Amino acid sequence: MSTRLRTHLACLATCALVLPLGWMWWSSLMPDEYSVMDMGYVDLGGGPELAAVSGHGSEHGPRHGPRHGGGHGSAAGMTTDIASLVAGDRPADVEVDLVAREEPFTLASGRDVTGYTLNGSSPGPVIRATEGDMVEVRLRNDNIDAGITLHWHGLDVPNAMDGVAGVTQDAVGAGEEFTYRFVAEQVGTYWYHSHQLSHEQVKRGLLGAVVISPGLDPAEDPGTGATVDVEALLHLYDGQRTLNGHQGDVPVEAEPGTTARVRVINTDNGPFTTWVSGADYRVVAVDGTDLNEPGAVSGEALVVTAGGRADLEIVVPPNGARVELGGNAIVLGPRGASPTRETAPRDFVDLLGYGSPADLGFDPTDADRSFDYVIGRRPGFHDGRPGMWWTVNGRMFPDVPMYTVTTGDVVRMRLVNDSGEVHPMHLHGHHALVLSRDGVPATGSPWWVDSLNVRDGETYEIAFVADNPGVWMDHCHNLPHAAEGLIAHLMYAGYSTPYVIGGHAHNEPE
């Protein structure tokens, strides 16, 4: 073989390798601005065609990502702008002013941290309301150049108030303000956090708790004052786990015989386990929704996923009790009580069969649309960067499904994790009912979630009623995973967003 021929063959082999890689690199590049309405392909979940999206990509004919144009946004003239989806203009019952800053701050433990504060501290103030209150939160960005938002995690607020930069609003720039308004319709435990550069801003402190109490009729309120109610917000600052901003145990004075409600909030990127030393406990609520007839738990721990919440109820014994929380604890008991920390249980509460069945309010077997959300991982390019990237239904961001529904649909979704890691899946604007795990049907209390821990190899079936119109994120709440492309959206036909990722506001939700 001649030298010239060998050279030509080597060049051809190089081209055969480099050209496909170059095309993959180029096709992965994201434009300076794009609408999520132009992402991926429409998935109708086996339901009928919908006029507002007909003629665009479908589950049988996927489109390319946003750099190639076209898409749902071309139907915007026929749709309702989600900016109009607000809570109304009645006077506020609860008014909160929050000023966000990037600055050094000191944790309650005395440790110095550089990050973000709300009203000078992190976590930010607990926002408290009573069922039915109109809540008004005025957010002012003092000096955060990258911009900020507030997302109301677990609260099914009107779409324009969801706080996702580039999807439901523009990021609030330094020196700017934005007012959130919503009716506190859901009693329970929730939290708020930034959804602009969330993988950085949440980690560094832009977050706080939300507690909505039931609006009891005075005739129904026993008024005994016997119940202790305390938040237990866990957050990792610079590698140090904290509880309500403290390192170590947090004592809460409670007389023996008192019933205590401990509202556990996991604001980190991975799941953790909680249990009680010195007493039995009941899991009385998950993700803000009360469980039906929860039984006493002894010798078992509870997994709380990233973004998730669980309310534990404990009757305080004479020697007190410890709610164990990742190396810290809420210590319940009389002043000076020091109950012994017990070894972490090896068994776990299985919410699939915990509690007793109750009316669901809808029939999940009569679904109008059924979707698959299959999580995988494969090598490729994401915005020009090579690596191992998450996939949804075998496709990499942004060529992912736009799950499309119409108001009133009963929706089923199958969540499959074949990715090698656990994923806390969070659907905005809705709570979903867990129907089964790995084919085993739920038999206990209705288990409603907005944040679901899906371990590697697991398959969950969930269902919900599409009753909150708009364009909603459906993503992994391990926020770095979301930043790496583990995101899809739920879109209601007939609605569109005017906001764009990137653009003049530099919107970057993850």
FILUM-201645 format. One line per 8 residues: number of its first residue (from 1); their letters; for each residue x, y, z of N, C-alpha, C. Coordinates in steps of 0.05 Angstrom, whole numbers. Atoms other than C-alpha are relative to their C-alpha. Layout:
NUM	A	X/Y/Z/X/Y/Z/X/Y/Z | ... $
This chain:
1	MSTRLRTH	17/-24/0/0/0/0/18/25/0 | -17/-23/3/28/67/-21/-4/19/24 | 2/-20/-22/42/123/29/-23/18/-4 | 22/-19/5/-8/168/-6/-27/-13/6 | 25/14/-6/-63/115/-1/-5/-2/30 | 2/2/-29/-48/104/72/-9/27/13 | 6/-27/-9/-52/179/83/-30/6/-5 | 28/-5/7/-119/183/47/-19/-16/18 $
9	LACLATCA	16/17/-17/-147/125/87/-1/11/29 | -1/-12/-27/-124/157/152/-17/25/2 | 17/-25/0/-157/223/133/-30/-7/0 | 28/8/1/-222/187/116/-9/-11/27 | 8/10/-27/-221/150/183/-3/22/20 | 2/-23/-18/-208/215/219/-26/15/-4 | 25/-15/6/-266/249/183/-24/-16/9 | 22/16/-9/-311/190/198/-5/2/29 $
17	LVLPLGWM	3/-4/-29/-297/201/271/-7/28/8 | 2/-28/-8/-292/276/275/-26/13/-9 | 24/-14/10/-350/297/231/-25/-6/16 | 23/4/-16/-404/261/270/2/13/28 | -4/-14/-26/-374/287/335/-5/30/-3 | 4/-29/4/-373/357/306/-29/7/-4 | 29/-5/4/-446/351/284/-14/-2/27 | 12/3/-26/-465/326/353/6/24/18 $
25	WWSSLMPD	-7/-24/-16/-427/384/386/-17/24/-10 | 14/-23/10/-459/435/340/-30/-1/6 | 29/2/-4/-530/409/346/-7/2/29 | 6/-3/-28/-524/410/422/1/28/10 | -3/-27/-10/-509/484/426/-27/13/3 | 25/-14/-5/-565/526/456/3/29/-9 | -1/-28/8/-583/594/429/1/18/24 | -1/-20/-22/-577/658/470/-26/3/14 $
33	EYSVMDMG	26/-1/-13/-651/656/482/-19/-20/-15 | 20/19/12/-707/605/470/-23/-4/19 | 24/6/-16/-776/588/494/-2/-29/6 | 5/28/-5/-792/524/530/-22/-12/-17 | 21/9/18/-852/521/484/11/-12/-25 | -12/10/24/-803/504/429/18/-25/5 | -17/22/-7/-769/447/465/-12/-27/-9 | 7/28/3/-771/374/444/-24/-6/-18 $
41	YVDLGGGP	22/10/16/-835/342/421/-25/-2/17 | 25/2/-14/-908/341/440/-6/-29/6 | 9/26/-8/-930/279/478/-28/3/10 | 29/-2/-7/-1006/273/481/-9/-23/18 | 7/21/-18/-1004/211/525/-22/-18/-10 | 20/17/11/-1048/172/478/-27/12/-2 | 26/-13/1/-1104/222/483/-5/13/-27 | 7/-11/26/-1139/259/427/18/24/-7 $
49	ELAAVSGH	-14/-23/9/-1105/313/386/-13/25/13 | 9/-24/-13/-1111/383/416/5/23/-20 | -2/-20/21/-1124/443/371/23/19/3 | -21/-20/-4/-1073/490/403/27/-11/-6 | -27/11/6/-1016/442/388/0/-17/-26 | 0/16/24/-1040/407/325/17/12/-21 | -18/-9/21/-992/411/267/28/3/9 | -28/-1/-10/-931/412/312/10/-28/5 $
57	GSEHGPRH	-12/26/-5/-886/356/334/-18/-17/18 | 16/18/-17/-919/295/365/17/-22/10 | -15/22/-11/-899/234/402/8/-20/-21 | -7/18/22/-897/198/335/19/14/-20 | -18/-14/18/-857/252/300/15/22/14 | -14/-20/-17/-807/286/346/14/21/-17 | -14/-22/12/-778/353/328/28/3/13 | -25/-7/-12/-708/378/340/-4/21/21 $
65	GPRHGGGH	0/-20/-21/-690/425/396/-3/28/-10 | 7/-28/6/-697/501/398/17/13/-20 | -17/-15/19/-638/520/354/-10/-4/-29 | 10/5/27/-677/492/295/-27/13/-6 | 24/-15/5/-739/535/304/-25/-16/0 | 26/13/0/-813/519/298/-9/-5/28 | 8/9/-27/-852/489/356/-26/12/9 | 26/-7/-12/-909/502/403/-5/30/-1 $
73	GSAAGMTT	3/-29/-2/-895/576/406/-14/12/-23 | 13/-11/24/-922/586/336/-30/1/4 | 29/-1/-5/-991/574/365/-7/21/20 | 4/-19/-22/-983/631/415/-24/18/-5 | 22/-17/6/-1034/673/378/-27/-11/7 | 26/13/-6/-1088/622/394/-2/-8/29 | -1/10/-27/-1069/613/467/-3/22/20 | 1/-19/-23/-1077/646/535/27/4/11 $
81	DIASLVAG	-26/-7/-12/-1016/681/562/0/-7/29 | 0/9/-28/-997/649/628/4/23/19 | -3/-23/-17/-979/718/655/-26/9/12 | 27/-8/-10/-1054/727/664/-10/-18/22 | 9/19/-20/-1059/668/711/9/8/28 | -7/-11/-26/-1058/705/777/-23/-5/20 | 19/7/-22/-1095/701/844/-22/20/4 | 20/-20/-4/-1138/763/838/11/24/16 $
89	DRPADVEV	-9/-26/-12/-1135/832/870/-12/6/27 | 11/-5/-27/-1169/823/938/23/9/19 | -21/-9/-18/-1132/856/996/15/-24/13 | -17/21/-12/-1075/815/1027/-7/-3/30 | 2/6/-28/-1085/781/1094/27/-3/14 | -28/4/-10/-1011/765/1102/18/15/-19 | -19/-16/16/-959/814/1077/29/-5/10 | -27/6/-7/-885/796/1076/19/15/-19 $
97	DLVAREEP	-20/-13/16/-826/837/1052/26/-16/3 | -25/15/0/-763/799/1033/21/15/-17 | -22/-13/13/-697/832/1015/22/-20/-3 | -21/20/5/-646/786/982/26/14/-5 | -27/-10/4/-572/799/985/20/-23/-3 | -23/17/0/-508/764/966/21/12/19 | -17/-11/-21/-464/772/1027/10/-22/19 | -7/18/-22/-426/737/1083/-20/2/22 $
105	FTLASGRD	18/0/-23/-470/716/1141/9/-21/20 | -7/18/-22/-465/679/1206/-24/-17/7 | 21/18/-8/-506/617/1220/-6/3/30 | 7/-2/-28/-542/612/1286/20/-14/18 | -21/14/-15/-486/565/1307/25/17/4 | -24/-17/-2/-435/621/1298/19/-4/-24 | -17/5/23/-404/593/1234/-5/21/-22 | 2/-20/22/-389/645/1179/-2/-14/-27 $
113	VTGYTLNG	6/12/26/-415/629/1110/-2/23/-21 | 4/-20/21/-412/667/1044/-22/-11/-19 | 22/9/16/-477/661/1006/-21/21/-4 | 23/-18/5/-546/692/1000/-17/1/25 | 18/-4/-23/-592/720/1054/-27/11/-9 | 26/-13/3/-665/740/1059/-5/14/26 | 3/-17/-24/-675/797/1108/23/-5/19 | -24/2/-16/-604/786/1132/7/-27/11 $
121	SSPGPVIR	-6/27/-12/-607/712/1149/-6/-22/-21 | 7/24/15/-610/643/1119/0/-23/20 | 24/-3/16/-655/606/1123/-15/26/4 | 15/-24/-2/-701/664/1109/-23/-3/20 | 22/1/-19/-762/681/1152/-20/-22/-7 | 23/19/4/-816/628/1162/-24/17/-7 | 24/-13/9/-877/651/1124/-24/-16/11 | 22/14/-12/-940/634/1163/-26/13/-9 $
129	ATEGDMVE	26/-10/8/-1012/639/1140/-21/-20/10 | 22/17/-7/-1080/611/1155/-16/-7/-25 | 15/9/23/-1122/572/1106/-20/21/-9 | 17/-20/11/-1158/619/1060/12/28/-2 | -13/-26/1/-1111/678/1071/10/7/-28 | -14/-10/23/-1088/720/1012/28/8/9 | -28/-5/-8/-1012/719/1018/13/18/-21 | -13/-18/19/-972/776/987/30/2/10 $
137	VRLRNDNI	-28/0/-6/-896/770/986/14/19/-20 | -15/-18/17/-855/829/959/29/-6/2 | -29/8/1/-786/806/938/16/23/-13 | -19/-20/11/-731/858/928/28/-11/-1 | -28/9/4/-664/840/899/18/24/5 | -18/-22/-7/-613/885/932/25/1/-17 | -26/-2/14/-549/865/898/9/-26/-14 | -8/26/12/-551/795/866/-1/4/-31 $
145	DAGITLHW	-2/-7/28/-527/809/795/-12/-21/-18 | 11/21/17/-549/742/767/-30/-1/0 | 29/0/-1/-622/756/786/-9/-23/18 | 11/19/-18/-668/716/831/-30/-3/-6 | 29/3/-1/-739/689/837/-7/-14/27 | 8/18/-21/-780/653/890/-21/-20/-11 | 19/22/7/-814/586/876/-12/-10/26 | 14/8/-24/-866/562/926/-3/-31/-2 $
153	HGLDVPNA	-3/29/4/-846/489/931/-23/-15/14 | 23/16/-10/-908/444/939/-26/15/1 | 25/-15/0/-958/501/937/-9/3/-30 | 11/0/28/-1002/495/875/-12/27/-6 | 8/-28/4/-1004/569/862/-8/4/-29 | 5/-6/28/-1030/602/798/27/1/-15 | -25/3/15/-979/592/742/18/24/0 | -17/-25/2/-956/665/738/15/5/26 $
161	MDGVAGVT	-13/-4/-26/-936/660/812/20/-22/7 | -16/24/-6/-894/596/806/29/6/4 | -27/-9/-6/-828/634/806/22/-14/-15 | -21/14/15/-790/597/751/10/20/-22 | -12/-20/19/-743/644/713/-1/-12/-29 | 0/8/28/-755/640/638/-24/-17/-8 | 24/15/5/-819/599/645/-24/14/9 | 24/-14/-10/-868/637/689/6/29/7 $
169	QDAVGAGE	-7/-28/-5/-830/703/699/28/5/-9 | -28/-7/4/-766/740/685/14/1/27 | -16/-3/-24/-711/737/737/-1/29/10 | 1/-27/-12/-714/796/785/29/10/3 | -28/-10/0/-650/836/772/7/16/24 | -10/-17/-23/-608/874/822/-14/27/-1 | 14/-26/-2/-647/935/846/-29/-2/-8 | 27/3/9/-713/906/821/-17/-14/21 $
177	EFTYRFVA	19/13/-18/-776/880/856/-20/-17/-16 | 22/16/11/-830/828/843/-18/-8/23 | 20/6/-21/-894/815/882/-14/-26/-7 | 15/26/3/-922/744/890/-25/2/17 | 26/1/-14/-995/735/909/-13/-27/-5 | 14/25/3/-1031/670/923/-18/-4/24 | 18/7/-22/-1088/644/966/11/-26/13 | -10/23/-15/-1065/596/1020/-22/-21/3 $
185	EQVGTYWY	21/20/1/-1112/540/1000/8/-27/12 | -10/26/-9/-1068/482/1022/12/1/28 | -11/2/-27/-1058/469/1096/24/-18/-1 | -23/18/-1/-990/440/1111/27/14/1 | -27/-8/-2/-915/446/1108/12/2/-28 | -11/-6/27/-881/477/1047/27/15/3 | -23/-17/-2/-819/517/1030/3/17/-25 | -5/-17/23/-795/571/983/30/1/-5 $
193	HSHQLSHE	-28/-2/8/-730/578/944/2/13/-27 | -4/-13/26/-700/613/885/-1/-21/-22 | 0/17/24/-712/582/816/14/15/-23 | -19/-11/19/-660/624/780/28/-10/9 | -25/13/-7/-593/587/778/-4/-15/27 | 8/12/-26/-626/544/831/21/-19/11 | -20/19/-10/-569/493/835/21/15/16 | -19/-16/-16/-525/550/862/-14/15/22 $
201	QVKRGLLG	13/-18/-20/-574/597/897/-13/-14/23 | 13/15/-22/-612/545/937/22/-11/18 | -22/10/-16/-547/512/959/12/21/18 | -14/-21/-14/-520/579/982/-19/17/17 | 16/-12/-20/-581/599/1022/-25/15/-6 | 24/-14/7/-639/629/983/-24/-18/4 | 21/19/-6/-694/590/1018/-12/7/27 | 13/-3/-26/-743/588/1076/-24/-18/1 $
209	AVVISPGL	23/17/-4/-803/551/1105/-26/15/-3 | 27/-11/1/-877/562/1094/-18/-20/16 | 19/16/-16/-930/537/1144/-28/12/-3 | 27/-9/3/-1004/542/1129/-17/-16/20 | 16/13/-22/-1050/527/1189/-29/-1/-9 | 28/2/7/-1122/504/1184/-16/24/12 | 17/-22/-9/-1175/558/1190/-23/-12/15 | 21/13/-17/-1215/528/1247/-21/20/8 $
217	DPAEDPGT	22/-15/-11/-1283/554/1266/5/1/31 | -5/-2/-29/-1276/581/1338/-15/-21/16 | 16/20/-15/-1330/532/1360/13/-28/-2 | -13/26/3/-1287/474/1334/28/-1/12 | -27/-2/-10/-1221/498/1363/0/-5/30 | 1/5/-29/-1210/466/1431/16/20/16 | -14/-21/-14/-1160/520/1448/15/-9/25 | -14/10/-24/-1122/476/1497/28/10/2 $
225	GATVDVEA	-28/-9/0/-1054/502/1476/19/-23/6 | -17/22/-8/-1027/432/1488/20/-9/-22 | -17/10/22/-994/422/1420/24/18/-5 | -25/-14/8/-922/442/1405/3/-5/-30 | -3/1/29/-911/458/1331/26/13/-7 | -27/-10/6/-840/466/1305/9/-9/-28 | -12/7/26/-806/469/1237/28/-12/5 | -27/13/-1/-744/426/1225/11/1/-28 $
233	LLHLYDGQ	-10/-4/27/-712/454/1162/30/-8/-1 | -27/9/3/-649/417/1141/13/12/-24 | -14/-11/23/-597/450/1097/30/-3/5 | -29/4/0/-524/438/1080/13/25/-9 | -16/-24/6/-480/500/1083/30/-7/0 | -29/5/2/-408/490/1058/7/-27/13 | -6/27/-10/-411/416/1075/-10/-6/28 | 9/4/-27/-441/426/1144/-31/-1/1 $
241	RTLNGHQG	29/3/-2/-512/400/1157/-10/17/23 | 12/-17/-21/-555/449/1196/-30/-6/3 | 28/3/-6/-623/447/1228/-10/28/9 | 9/-28/-5/-660/514/1226/23/19/3 | -23/-17/-1/-592/545/1214/20/-6/22 | -17/8/-22/-561/512/1275/16/-25/-7 | -15/25/1/-506/460/1277/-4/-14/27 | 5/14/-25/-524/407/1328/-30/-1/7 $
249	DVPVEAEP	27/4/-9/-587/396/1369/-14/26/6 | 17/-23/-5/-644/445/1376/-20/-8/22 | 19/7/-21/-681/440/1444/-26/14/-4 | 27/-11/1/-756/451/1443/-15/-8/25 | 13/6/-26/-790/456/1511/-28/-10/-4 | 27/13/2/-850/410/1517/-4/-17/24 | 6/15/-24/-882/382/1579/-7/-29/-7 | 9/28/4/-892/306/1585/-30/-1/-5 $
257	GTTARVRV	28/3/7/-957/285/1553/-9/19/-22 | 6/-18/22/-955/342/1503/3/-14/-27 | -2/10/28/-968/325/1430/15/20/-16 | -17/-17/16/-914/354/1386/-2/-7/-29 | -1/3/29/-916/364/1311/26/12/-10 | -25/-8/10/-848/367/1279/-1/0/-31 | 2/-3/29/-848/393/1207/27/-2/-13 | -26/5/12/-788/362/1172/0/9/-29 $
265	INTDNGPF	-3/-12/27/-765/399/1109/28/-6/-10 | -26/6/12/-709/372/1066/6/19/-24 | -6/-20/20/-679/430/1026/25/-7/-16 | -25/8/14/-618/391/1001/-5/-16/-25 | 2/13/26/-604/352/938/-4/-30/1 | 3/29/-3/-609/281/965/-18/-7/23 | 17/9/-22/-654/240/1011/15/-3/26 | -11/8/-26/-642/231/1085/-21/-15/16 $
273	TTWVSGAD	18/15/-17/-673/189/1140/-4/14/26 | 7/-11/-26/-708/212/1203/-13/-22/17 | 13/18/-18/-730/173/1264/-2/13/27 | 3/-12/-27/-748/185/1337/12/-18/21 | -11/15/-23/-707/164/1397/-17/6/25 | 13/-3/-26/-745/153/1462/-30/0/-1 | 30/0/2/-817/150/1435/-8/-12/-27 | 12/7/26/-862/122/1381/-8/27/-14 $
281	YRVVAVDG	9/-23/15/-885/170/1327/-20/-8/-21 | 18/4/23/-936/178/1272/8/19/-22 | -5/-17/23/-925/204/1202/-28/11/-7 | 28/-10/2/-986/250/1200/-4/15/-27 | 3/-14/26/-971/287/1134/25/-4/-17 | -22/2/19/-928/280/1072/-4/21/-21 | 2/-21/20/-914/339/1025/-25/17/3 | 22/-18/-6/-967/380/1059/-28/-12/1 $
289	TDLNEPGA	26/14/0/-1023/328/1055/-2/-19/23 | 4/18/-23/-1050/293/1117/-4/-29/-10 | 5/28/6/-1048/217/1117/-24/-9/16 | 24/11/-13/-1110/177/1136/7/-22/19 | -4/19/-21/-1107/140/1202/28/-11/1 | -28/9/-2/-1031/138/1209/5/-15/26 | -5/16/-23/-1008/84/1256/26/7/14 | -24/-5/-15/-955/86/1310/23/-14/-12 $
297	VSGEALVV	-25/11/12/-884/75/1285/20/-4/22 | -21/6/-20/-831/41/1328/21/-17/-14 | -22/15/11/-763/17/1306/3/2/-30 | -3/-5/29/-769/45/1235/6/29/-5 | -7/-27/9/-740/106/1201/-17/7/-24 | 15/-10/23/-773/149/1148/20/14/-19 | -16/-14/20/-739/171/1083/-15/25/-9 | 11/-26/10/-752/244/1065/17/8/-24 $
305	TAGGRADL	-16/-5/24/-731/258/994/7/30/-2 | -7/-28/5/-699/322/968/-24/16/-8 | 23/-17/5/-750/377/968/-25/-8/15 | 24/10/-13/-799/334/1007/-3/9/29 | 6/-6/-28/-832/345/1074/-15/-23/13 | 15/20/-15/-859/300/1128/-6/11/28 | 7/-9/-26/-897/320/1191/-2/-25/19 | 0/22/-20/-883/274/1251/-14/10/25 $
313	EIVVPPNG	14/-6/-25/-927/272/1312/10/-18/22 | -11/14/-22/-898/252/1379/-14/8/26 | 9/-6/-27/-929/247/1449/25/0/18 | -26/-3/-15/-872/272/1493/0/-17/25 | -2/16/-24/-851/221/1545/13/15/23 | -12/-15/-23/-826/240/1615/29/7/-3 | -29/-6/4/-753/236/1594/6/14/-26 | -4/-14/25/-764/272/1529/5/-19/-23 $
321	ARVELGGN	-5/15/25/-752/249/1457/17/16/-19 | -16/-13/20/-705/264/1400/-10/-7/-28 | 6/5/28/-727/272/1328/27/3/-15 | -27/2/11/-663/250/1293/0/9/-29 | 1/-13/26/-646/290/1231/29/4/-11 | -25/-2/13/-581/275/1196/23/9/17 | -22/-8/-18/-535/282/1256/-8/22/19 | 12/-19/-18/-577/338/1287/-26/-11/11 $
329	AIVLGPRG	26/10/-11/-641/331/1327/-16/23/11 | 19/-16/-16/-702/368/1352/-3/-16/26 | 1/13/-25/-699/351/1426/-25/11/15 | 25/-7/-13/-769/351/1457/0/-9/29 | 2/8/-28/-780/352/1532/1/23/18 | -2/-22/-19/-779/392/1596/28/12/-1 | -26/-14/-1/-723/442/1606/22/-18/11 | -22/16/-9/-657/406/1612/-2/-30/-8 $
337	ASPTRETA	3/28/7/-683/340/1583/23/-8/-19 | -21/10/18/-629/298/1549/-4/-29/-6 | 6/27/7/-660/235/1520/24/-12/-16 | -22/14/13/-611/183/1494/-5/-3/-30 | 2/4/29/-597/180/1419/2/-30/-5 | 0/28/6/-616/112/1394/12/-5/-28 | -12/8/25/-583/74/1337/-20/2/-23 | 19/-2/23/-613/87/1268/-12/-27/-6 $
345	PRDFVDLL	13/26/7/-664/33/1252/9/-9/-27 | -7/12/26/-650/-14/1195/-25/-3/-17 | 25/2/15/-723/-18/1175/-12/28/-5 | 11/-26/9/-763/37/1141/-30/-1/-2 | 28/-4/5/-834/62/1139/-5/-2/-30 | 7/2/28/-865/41/1073/-27/14/-4 | 25/-15/4/-916/94/1055/-19/-12/-19 | 18/14/19/-944/48/1002/-23/-14/15 $
353	GYGSPADL	20/15/-15/-981/10/1056/-6/12/27 | 3/-12/-26/-981/58/1115/-27/15/2 | 26/-13/-4/-1047/83/1143/-23/-16/-13 | 24/14/10/-1117/66/1117/-10/14/-25 | 11/-12/24/-1150/77/1049/-22/20/6 | 21/-21/-2/-1197/136/1038/-8/8/-28 | 10/-9/26/-1236/168/983/21/17/-14 | -20/-14/16/-1191/194/927/-10/26/-12 $
361	GFDPTDAD	11/-23/13/-1238/245/897/1/-1/-30 | 0/4/29/-1225/219/827/6/-29/-6 | -5/28/7/-1218/153/789/25/-2/-17 | -25/1/15/-1145/142/769/0/-22/-21 | 0/21/20/-1164/80/729/-12/9/-26 | 14/-11/24/-1204/123/680/16/24/-11 | -18/-21/8/-1145/163/653/-6/9/-29 | 2/-12/27/-1151/210/594/27/-1/-15 $
369	RSFDYVIG	-26/0/12/-1076/211/582/19/-16/18 | -20/15/-15/-1019/165/603/28/5/-12 | -27/-7/9/-946/185/599/21/-18/13 | -24/12/-11/-878/153/609/21/22/5 | -23/-18/-7/-821/190/643/22/-19/8 | -21/20/-4/-762/142/635/27/14/1 | -25/-14/-5/-697/168/665/23/-19/-6 | -24/16/7/-632/143/635/24/18/0 $
377	RRPGFHDG	-25/-16/2/-561/167/622/16/-11/-23 | -17/9/22/-515/165/562/20/22/-6 | -19/-21/8/-454/200/534/-10/17/-23 | 8/-18/21/-462/259/489/9/29/6 | -6/-28/-4/-458/335/485/-25/14/10 | 21/-17/-11/-500/384/525/11/29/-2 | -9/-28/4/-493/457/502/30/1/-6 | -28/0/8/-426/439/471/19/-14/19 $
385	RPGMWWTV	-18/13/-19/-399/403/532/-3/-31/-1 | 2/29/0/-382/329/527/-3/-11/29 | 3/12/-27/-401/283/585/-21/-22/-1 | 22/18/-4/-451/233/612/-24/16/9 | 23/-18/-5/-519/266/610/-25/-16/5 | 26/12/-5/-588/249/636/-17/0/-25 | 19/2/22/-641/227/587/-28/-3/10 | 28/5/-5/-717/228/587/-11/-14/-24 $
393	NGRMFPDV	10/17/22/-748/173/546/21/-4/-22 | -22/6/19/-680/161/514/11/25/-14 | -8/-24/15/-672/233/491/13/20/20 | -14/-20/-16/-625/287/517/-12/27/-3 | 9/-28/0/-645/358/535/14/15/-23 | 28/-8/-4/-674/397/500/-20/-17/-16 | 18/16/16/-704/342/456/-15/-19/18 | 15/15/-21/-749/319/513/-30/4/-4 $
401	PMYTVTTG	29/-3/4/-824/309/517/-12/25/13 | 18/-20/-11/-873/365/527/-26/-14/6 | 24/14/-7/-927/328/565/-24/19/-2 | 21/-19/7/-990/360/539/-28/-11/9 | 26/8/-12/-1058/358/574/-20/23/-6 | 20/-21/1/-1123/396/574/-13/0/28 | 12/-3/-27/-1159/422/636/-22/-21/5 | 19/20/-7/-1198/368/671/9/-29/-5 $
409	DVVRMRLV	-9/27/5/-1158/309/645/9/-15/25 | -13/18/-20/-1143/251/691/25/-11/-13 | -26/6/12/-1070/238/679/14/-22/17 | -17/20/-13/-1028/176/695/28/3/-11 | -28/-2/8/-952/177/692/15/-23/12 | -18/21/-9/-902/120/696/28/11/2 | -27/-10/-5/-836/141/727/19/-24/2 | -18/22/0/-779/93/711/28/11/2 $
417	NDSGEVHP	-27/-9/-4/-708/102/736/20/-22/-8 | -20/19/10/-655/65/696/27/15/-2 | -23/-18/3/-600/117/708/24/-6/17 | -22/6/-18/-557/88/763/1/17/25 | 0/-17/-23/-574/142/814/-29/5/9 | 26/-8/-10/-633/163/858/-8/27/-11 | 10/-26/9/-677/220/833/-25/8/15 | 24/-10/-13/-726/262/874/-16/16/-21 $
425	MHLHGHHA	15/-12/22/-778/279/821/-21/19/10 | 18/-22/-10/-817/344/830/-15/12/-23 | 18/-12/19/-877/365/789/-12/25/12 | 10/-25/-10/-895/438/797/-30/2/-4 | 28/-8/4/-966/462/807/-21/-21/6 | 19/23/-4/-997/394/824/10/-18/22 | -7/23/-16/-998/339/875/-10/-25/-14 | 6/25/14/-998/268/848/-4/-22/21 $
433	LVLSRDGV	6/23/-16/-1026/205/879/18/-24/-8 | -16/24/6/-978/145/884/-19/-24/-2 | 17/23/5/-1013/85/853/14/-26/6 | -15/25/-4/-958/32/855/29/5/-2 | -30/0/2/-884/18/861/8/-28/-9 | -10/25/11/-852/-37/818/-23/-20/-3 | 24/17/5/-922/-64/803/-16/-7/24 | 15/6/-25/-943/-69/876/-19/24/6 $
441	PATGSPWW	18/-23/-3/-1006/-27/886/0/11/28 | 2/-13/-26/-1014/23/942/-25/-10/14 | 22/11/-15/-1058/-4/997/-6/16/26 | 4/-15/-25/-1052/47/1054/-15/26/-5 | 11/-26/3/-1072/119/1062/6/11/-28 | -8/-14/25/-1076/159/997/26/15/5 | -27/-11/-3/-1004/181/988/4/20/-22 | -2/-22/19/-1002/248/954/28/13/2 $
449	VDSLNVRD	-27/-11/0/-934/277/934/3/22/-20 | -10/-18/21/-902/335/899/29/-6/-5 | -28/7/2/-832/306/910/2/-30/6 | 1/29/-3/-822/231/900/28/-11/-3 | -27/12/0/-759/192/916/-1/-25/-18 | 0/23/19/-747/145/856/28/-11/-1 | -27/12/-1/-688/100/869/6/-14/-27 | -8/14/24/-647/67/814/-13/-27/-1 $
457	GETYEIAF	13/26/4/-685/8/785/-29/0/7 | 28/-1/-8/-752/31/812/-18/11/-22 | 21/-10/18/-817/43/773/-23/7/18 | 24/-10/-14/-873/85/802/-22/7/-20 | 22/-11/14/-942/98/775/-14/20/17 | 14/-21/-15/-975/163/796/-23/10/-17 | 23/-11/14/-1039/199/777/-8/27/12 | 9/-26/-10/-1067/269/782/-21/11/-19 $
465	VADNPGVW	19/-14/17/-1123/313/756/13/26/-10 | -11/-25/12/-1100/369/709/-20/23/6 | 19/-20/-8/-1134/425/746/13/27/6 | -15/-25/-5/-1082/481/747/14/9/-26 | -11/-6/26/-1071/510/677/26/15/0 | -24/-14/3/-1005/535/653/22/-17/-13 | -24/15/9/-935/511/635/17/-5/24 | -12/8/-25/-902/473/691/24/-17/-3 $
473	MDHCHNLP	-23/17/0/-834/444/704/-6/-27/13 | 2/26/-11/-828/370/719/29/-11/-1 | -29/4/1/-756/357/740/10/-14/25 | -14/11/-23/-707/324/786/8/22/19 | -7/-21/-19/-698/363/851/27/-5/13 | -29/-2/-4/-626/342/857/8/21/-20 | 0/-23/19/-615/411/827/24/-1/-19 | -21/4/21/-547/396/794/-9/-19/-22 $
481	HAAEGLIA	11/18/21/-583/339/758/-18/16/-19 | 17/-16/17/-635/388/733/17/18/-18 | -18/-17/16/-579/435/710/14/-16/-22 | -12/17/20/-551/375/672/-21/-12/-19 | 20/7/20/-616/366/633/-22/-18/9 | 22/17/-9/-662/324/676/-25/16/6 | 23/-18/-1/-722/368/661/-19/-7/-23 | 21/0/20/-787/362/623/-21/21/9 $
489	HLMYAGYS	21/-19/-7/-850/405/624/-28/-13/-4 | 28/6/4/-925/395/632/-14/25/-11 | 13/-23/13/-963/440/585/-30/-5/-4 | 28/1/6/-1037/454/582/-5/12/-28 | 7/-10/27/-1063/461/511/-17/26/3 | 14/-25/-1/-1087/531/498/13/21/17 | -15/-19/-16/-1035/565/542/29/2/-10 | -27/-4/9/-967/595/526/14/20/18 $
497	TPYVIGGH	-16/-18/-16/-911/632/561/14/21/-17 | -15/-21/15/-882/699/537/29/1/7 | -27/-3/-11/-817/688/575/19/-19/-15 | -20/16/14/-753/659/547/23/-6/19 | -25/6/-13/-692/624/575/22/17/-12 | -20/-19/11/-633/672/568/-13/27/-3 | 13/-26/5/-655/737/537/11/22/17 | -9/-24/-13/-649/806/567/2/-4/31 $
505	AHNEPE	0/4/-29/-664/780/638/20/-22/8 | -19/21/-6/-611/725/632/-12/-23/17 | 14/21/-14/-662/674/655/14/-27/-2 | -12/26/-1/-631/608/677/-11/-15/23 | 15/11/-22/-680/568/719/16/-20/17 | -15/20/-15/-632/512/738/29/9/2 $
